[in-house]
C-alpha cells in the first residue's frame, strides 16, 4: 500500500492504489488483478478463520438483540417500537406469522389427506 499522499494522487488520477502500475477499474481504486488478489486473500482468510468469524458474529448479534430489547425497539428490523411487552413490532410479527403459517400449511398438505385437513 502507498502513503496517504500517494494514495490520494493515484486515486485522483485513476491509477491502482495498490500496485501503482495499472489503470484502476471504473468505479474502483484498484486494477482488476489487484481486485482479484484481494478477493482471493479475503476468501482464504475467511476459510481459515471461519469459527472465529462465526463466534464474533454471534456475540455481536446477541449484543444487538439485548440492546434493542432493552430500548423497546423491534429486534428483527431495529426500526419500529415493539408491541406491548413483546420483542417484535406489528409488521415483523405479521410477516413472521404469515411465513410460519405458509410452512405449516405446506407440511399439512404434504402429510395428510384432503378430507383430514381442518383450516
Backbone as JSON, one array per atom type, in Angstrom:
{
  "sequence": "XXXXXXXXXXXXXXXXXXXXXXXXXXXXXXXXXXXXXXXXXXXXXXXXXXXXXXXXXXXXXXXXXXXXXXXXXXXXXXXXXXXXXXXXXXXXXXXXXXXXXXXXXXXXXXXXXXXXXXX",
  "N": [[0.84, -1.17, 0.0], [0.37, 2.32, -0.44], [1.69, 5.53, 0.66], [-0.3, 8.08, 2.32], [-0.39, 10.44, 0.81], [0.42, 9.55, -1.73], [-1.62, 7.74, -2.19], [-3.92, 9.38, -2.44], [-3.13, 10.83, -4.7], [-2.89, 8.78, -6.66], [-5.51, 7.86, -6.62], [-6.98, 10.13, -7.49], [-5.96, 10.35, -10.08], [-6.81, 8.06, -11.23], [-5.32, 5.65, -11.02], [-4.16, 2.44, -10.07], [-4.26, 1.97, -6.62], [-2.97, 0.11, -5.16], [-0.91, -1.36, -6.53], [0.12, 0.61, -8.17], [0.75, 0.62, -10.85], [-1.01, -0.12, -12.94], [-4.0, 1.03, -14.7], [-6.82, 2.02, -12.8], [-9.83, 0.14, -12.24], [-13.08, 0.97, -13.51], [-15.04, 2.95, -11.35], [-13.67, 1.97, -9.15], [-10.78, 1.68, -6.97], [-8.65, 0.1, -7.49], [-6.76, -1.99, -9.78], [-7.87, -4.62, -12.0], [-6.43, -7.0, -11.57], [-5.33, -6.63, -8.99], [-7.69, -6.4, -7.55], [-8.71, -8.99, -7.82], [-6.68, -10.44, -6.51], [-6.98, -9.4, -3.93], [-9.57, -10.24, -3.32], [-9.23, -13.02, -3.37], [-7.43, -13.32, -1.25], [-9.07, -12.46, 0.87], [-11.09, -14.42, 0.83], [-9.59, -16.74, 1.44], [-8.69, -16.07, 4.01], [-11.15, -15.94, 5.33], [-11.96, -18.61, 5.15], [-9.97, -19.89, 6.69], [-10.32, -18.76, 9.22], [-12.92, -19.31, 10.02], [-14.46, -20.26, 12.25], [-13.81, -18.37, 14.25], [-14.81, -16.01, 13.12], [-17.53, -16.64, 12.94], [-18.11, -16.87, 15.68], [-17.58, -14.25, 16.6], [-19.53, -12.89, 15.15], [-21.85, -14.04, 16.19], [-21.73, -13.19, 18.86], [-21.86, -10.41, 18.5], [-24.4, -10.16, 17.33], [-26.01, -11.1, 19.4], [-25.5, -9.18, 21.35], [-26.54, -6.91, 20.07], [-29.23, -7.67, 19.9], [-30.03, -7.73, 22.65], [-29.57, -5.06, 23.34], [-31.43, -3.7, 21.69], [-33.77, -4.84, 22.64], [-33.8, -3.93, 25.27], [-34.16, -1.21, 24.83], [-36.7, -1.18, 23.84], [-37.23, -1.53, 21.16], [-38.0, -3.06, 18.02], [-36.59, -6.25, 17.6], [-36.09, -7.52, 15.26], [-36.22, -5.86, 12.89], [-35.17, -3.48, 13.88], [-36.09, -0.89, 13.74], [-38.75, 0.06, 14.31], [-41.0, 0.68, 17.12], [-41.48, -1.84, 19.54], [-44.23, -4.15, 20.12], [-46.59, -4.19, 22.9], [-44.88, -5.35, 25.63], [-43.5, -7.22, 24.07], [-41.03, -8.47, 21.69], [-41.06, -7.9, 19.04], [-42.17, -5.74, 16.37], [-45.41, -4.75, 15.01], [-45.48, -5.11, 12.18], [-43.26, -6.84, 11.6], [-43.94, -9.02, 13.18], [-46.35, -9.84, 11.96], [-45.36, -10.52, 9.44], [-43.61, -12.68, 10.03], [-45.4, -14.47, 11.24], [-47.09, -14.98, 9.03], [-45.27, -16.27, 7.28], [-44.6, -18.56, 8.79], [-47.11, -19.73, 8.95], [-47.58, -20.38, 6.26], [-45.55, -22.28, 5.86], [-46.44, -24.23, 7.66], [-48.91, -24.94, 6.48], [-48.01, -26.03, 4.06], [-46.66, -28.26, 5.04], [-48.79, -29.64, 6.25], [-50.5, -30.18, 4.06], [-48.8, -31.83, 2.64], [-48.54, -34.08, 4.23], [-51.04, -35.09, 5.07], [-54.31, -36.4, 4.23], [-56.72, -34.9, 2.05], [-59.4, -34.8, 3.11], [-58.92, -34.91, 5.83], [-57.97, -32.51, 6.67], [-58.24, -29.57, 8.56], [-58.79, -26.24, 8.36]],
  "CA": [[0.0, 0.0, 0.0], [1.12, 3.56, -0.59], [1.45, 6.51, 1.71], [-1.57, 8.78, 2.15], [-0.26, 11.39, -0.3], [0.41, 8.77, -2.97], [-2.97, 7.16, -2.34], [-4.8, 10.42, -2.98], [-2.67, 11.14, -6.05], [-3.28, 7.66, -7.53], [-6.97, 7.83, -6.69], [-7.42, 11.24, -8.33], [-5.53, 10.12, -11.46], [-7.38, 6.76, -11.63], [-4.27, 4.65, -11.08], [-4.35, 1.46, -9.0], [-3.62, 2.43, -5.39], [-2.23, -1.0, -4.54], [0.34, -1.63, -7.23], [0.58, 1.86, -8.75], [1.23, 0.36, -12.2], [-2.1, -0.23, -13.92], [-5.15, 1.92, -14.54], [-7.83, 1.46, -11.91], [-11.09, -0.21, -12.88], [-14.1, 2.01, -13.4], [-15.7, 3.0, -10.04], [-12.84, 1.29, -8.15], [-9.47, 2.31, -6.77], [-7.62, -0.88, -7.82], [-6.86, -2.63, -11.09], [-8.57, -5.9, -11.95], [-5.54, -8.0, -10.99], [-5.26, -6.4, -7.54], [-9.02, -6.73, -7.0], [-8.79, -10.45, -7.75], [-5.78, -10.88, -5.43], [-7.6, -9.01, -2.67], [-10.72, -11.11, -3.11], [-8.7, -14.35, -3.04], [-6.89, -13.23, 0.11], [-10.2, -12.37, 1.79], [-11.74, -15.74, 0.9], [-8.7, -17.65, 2.17], [-8.74, -15.67, 5.42], [-12.46, -16.33, 5.87], [-11.96, -20.07, 5.3], [-9.09, -20.28, 7.79], [-10.81, -18.24, 10.5], [-14.38, -19.42, 9.96], [-15.02, -20.39, 13.6], [-13.65, -17.1, 14.95], [-15.73, -15.06, 12.5], [-18.88, -17.01, 13.37], [-18.26, -16.54, 17.1], [-17.69, -12.79, 16.71], [-20.83, -12.51, 14.6], [-22.86, -14.47, 17.15], [-21.65, -12.31, 20.03], [-22.33, -9.1, 18.06], [-25.85, -10.25, 17.13], [-26.62, -11.24, 20.72], [-25.39, -7.88, 21.99], [-27.5, -6.04, 19.39], [-30.56, -8.12, 20.31], [-30.34, -7.29, 24.01], [-29.64, -3.6, 23.36], [-32.71, -3.31, 21.11], [-34.83, -5.3, 23.56], [-33.78, -3.02, 26.41], [-34.67, 0.09, 24.39], [-38.09, -1.33, 23.43], [-37.28, -1.47, 19.7], [-38.14, -4.38, 17.39], [-35.3, -6.91, 17.48], [-35.95, -8.04, 13.91], [-35.89, -4.79, 11.94], [-34.41, -2.45, 14.57], [-36.58, 0.43, 13.34], [-40.0, 0.49, 14.94], [-41.22, 0.35, 18.53], [-42.07, -3.17, 19.67], [-45.57, -4.2, 20.7], [-46.61, -4.22, 24.36], [-44.15, -6.45, 26.28], [-43.0, -8.18, 23.09], [-39.76, -8.04, 21.12], [-41.26, -7.59, 17.62], [-43.19, -4.75, 16.02], [-46.57, -5.35, 14.36], [-45.17, -5.53, 10.81], [-42.38, -8.02, 11.63], [-44.72, -10.11, 13.75], [-47.27, -10.3, 10.92], [-44.56, -11.16, 8.39], [-43.12, -13.96, 10.53], [-46.58, -15.35, 11.39], [-47.51, -15.39, 7.68], [-44.3, -17.24, 6.77], [-44.76, -19.81, 9.55], [-48.4, -20.3, 8.55], [-47.4, -20.99, 4.94], [-44.76, -23.51, 6.06], [-47.32, -25.19, 8.31], [-49.88, -25.44, 5.5], [-47.29, -26.91, 3.13], [-46.41, -29.51, 5.75], [-50.07, -30.32, 6.45], [-50.96, -30.7, 2.77], [-47.89, -32.88, 2.19], [-48.58, -35.27, 5.08], [-52.37, -35.59, 5.36], [-55.26, -36.48, 3.12], [-57.53, -33.7, 1.92], [-60.57, -34.79, 3.98], [-58.49, -34.83, 7.22], [-57.42, -31.18, 6.95], [-59.1, -28.51, 9.06], [-58.05, -24.98, 8.28]],
  "C": [[0.89, 1.24, 0.0], [0.91, 4.45, 0.64], [0.16, 7.27, 1.4], [-1.51, 9.75, 0.97], [-0.3, 10.66, -1.64], [-0.97, 8.18, -3.24], [-3.91, 8.17, -2.97], [-4.42, 10.76, -4.42], [-3.14, 10.05, -7.02], [-4.8, 7.62, -7.71], [-7.5, 8.93, -7.61], [-7.08, 11.04, -9.8], [-5.96, 8.75, -11.99], [-6.29, 5.72, -11.93], [-4.49, 3.71, -9.9], [-3.58, 1.89, -7.76], [-2.8, 1.34, -4.72], [-0.89, -1.22, -5.22], [0.94, -0.36, -7.85], [1.04, 1.73, -10.19], [0.12, 0.45, -13.25], [-3.15, 0.86, -13.7], [-6.18, 1.23, -13.64], [-9.09, 1.14, -12.71], [-12.1, 0.92, -12.65], [-14.85, 1.86, -12.07], [-14.96, 2.22, -8.96], [-11.54, 2.05, -8.0], [-8.33, 1.35, -7.1], [-7.84, -1.43, -9.23], [-7.5, -4.01, -10.91], [-7.71, -6.98, -11.28], [-5.46, -7.86, -9.47], [-6.6, -6.69, -6.87], [-9.14, -8.24, -6.83], [-7.89, -10.99, -6.64], [-6.39, -10.58, -4.07], [-8.77, -9.92, -2.33], [-10.26, -12.52, -2.71], [-8.15, -14.37, -1.62], [-8.02, -13.23, 1.13], [-10.9, -13.72, 1.95], [-10.9, -16.74, 1.67], [-8.72, -17.35, 3.67], [-10.05, -16.13, 6.05], [-12.53, -17.84, 6.07], [-11.14, -20.5, 6.51], [-9.65, -19.89, 9.16], [-12.32, -18.3, 10.6], [-15.01, -19.45, 11.36], [-14.94, -19.07, 14.36], [-14.65, -16.07, 14.42], [-17.17, -15.35, 12.92], [-19.12, -16.63, 14.83], [-18.41, -15.03, 17.31], [-19.05, -12.31, 16.23], [-21.95, -12.87, 15.58], [-22.9, -13.55, 18.36], [-22.2, -10.93, 19.68], [-23.85, -9.09, 17.91], [-26.58, -10.33, 18.47], [-26.61, -9.91, 21.46], [-26.41, -6.9, 21.4], [-28.92, -6.38, 19.83], [-30.92, -7.57, 21.68], [-30.39, -5.77, 24.13], [-30.99, -3.11, 22.82], [-33.86, -3.68, 22.04], [-34.93, -4.35, 24.75], [-34.38, -1.66, 26.06], [-36.14, 0.03, 23.96], [-38.28, -1.2, 21.93], [-37.36, -2.89, 19.17], [-36.77, -5.0, 17.18], [-35.07, -7.47, 16.08], [-35.49, -6.96, 12.94], [-35.04, -3.7, 12.58], [-34.87, -1.04, 14.28], [-37.75, 0.91, 14.19], [-40.07, 0.05, 16.4], [-41.91, -1.01, 18.6], [-43.45, -3.08, 20.31], [-45.46, -4.3, 22.22], [-45.99, -5.5, 24.9], [-43.72, -7.55, 25.32], [-41.68, -7.68, 22.54], [-39.89, -7.67, 19.64], [-42.32, -6.51, 17.45], [-44.33, -5.47, 15.28], [-46.24, -5.88, 12.96], [-44.31, -6.8, 10.79], [-43.12, -9.24, 12.17], [-45.67, -10.7, 12.71], [-46.52, -11.04, 9.82], [-44.1, -12.56, 8.82], [-44.27, -14.94, 10.71], [-47.07, -15.86, 10.05], [-46.58, -16.47, 7.14], [-44.44, -18.58, 7.48], [-46.06, -20.51, 9.18], [-48.29, -20.99, 7.2], [-46.6, -22.29, 5.04], [-45.62, -24.61, 6.69], [-48.3, -25.79, 7.31], [-49.22, -26.36, 4.48], [-47.04, -28.27, 3.77], [-47.7, -30.31, 5.91], [-50.54, -30.95, 5.14], [-50.08, -31.83, 2.26], [-48.08, -34.17, 2.98], [-49.97, -35.85, 5.3], [-53.23, -35.67, 4.1], [-56.16, -35.25, 3.16], [-58.69, -33.67, 2.91], [-60.19, -34.72, 5.46], [-58.07, -33.42, 7.63], [-58.52, -30.24, 7.43], [-58.29, -27.22, 9.06], [-58.76, -23.91, 9.05]]
}
